[in-house]
């Protein structure tokens, strides 16, 4: 992410791809999700919207079997990416409820 902040999207993509490969080889699903999201934003910054969307979709797929918290996190990341890409309709058509419950987030209190 640092390279993206330094306005070097190609280096950001390179390092994120390396991080994703390492995370996958280790079988560390939480890291795969985080790095796939990071790669998506780096690819978007590099001008590759299709690859960015695919990377975000990968994060969503991995999160589906992990936990409701990761599902909600990746759903938000995907909506954010859609907004960055200018696809307001897709971002607005996302899930109307996030897969999170009091069991998954005991600190959450719905509005009264």
ABEGO torsion letter per residue (X at the ends): XAAAAAGBAAAAAAAAAAAAAAAAAAGBAAAAAAAAAAAAAAAAAAGBAAAAAAAAAAAAAAAAAABAAAAAAAAAAAAAAAAAAGBAAAAAABBABBBBBAAABAABBBBX
